[in-house]
């Protein structure tokens, strides 16, 4: 009777069932970009970002990273944003 129970264990997964991409690819992305944000966009903002990204043949995430890098290094743009939004040091 114990042999019968042992064979009635958990069903085996089908061998031909593809698994979602994980493992090395997920680890590499997490290691390269250790911080994650969630950003809500309007339909028009999403469309504009998508068009900018497709036109440059890059992902939307890569395009956003490029724009953040530009903002961080552009002192004139930082000054303009501080004038509009404040210094952020309240």
Buried (B, 14 or more C-beta within 10 A) or exposed (E): EEEEEEEEEEEEEEEEEEEEEEEEEEEEEEEEEEEEEEEEEEEEEEEEBEEBBEEEEBEBEEBBEBEEEEEEEEEEEEEEBEEEEEEEEE
